[in-house]
Amino acid sequence: MDFSFFRPIFVSALDICLNYYYERSVDILIKIID
């Protein structure tokens, strides 16, 4: 397996997932506070 090829794809996918969950948790927190 050539990890130098898969690494950027994996990192960008992870970044997208983290951004998605971060935005979701912020929305949930705002709803709880309101």
Order of alpha helices (4+ residues) and beta strands (2+ residues): alpha
